[in-house]
Amino acid sequence: MEMDFGSEENASIVYATLAVDKELQPDKVKRGMSVSDGKLSVHFEATEARFLRASFSAFVDVLTLATKTIEQFGQEMKL
C-alpha cells in the first residue's frame, strides 16, 4: 500500500505516528513501513487472513486519524 502525502514532512509525521504502534502479535503479522518522496509505503504479511484483516483495519483507522489531523492543522502547526 502506498499513500502520497504531497510532502516528505507530512509523510514523515504520519510514519512517526504509526511507527510507535507495534503489532500485537508480531509472530503472526509483520508490517514494514518506509517514507520516500513524500510517500508512505506499507507492506503487511500475515500467517492468516483474519490476522491481516484485523491488523490492516486498525492501521487504517489510525492512518485516517493522522491524515485528518494534518489536513485540519497541518499548515498552522509548528513542530
Secondary structure, DSSP 8 states (H G I E B T S, - for coil): -EEE-SSHHHHHHHHHHHHTS--S-TTTEEEEEEEETTEEEEEEEESSHHHHHHHHHHHHHHHHHHHHHHHHHTTT---
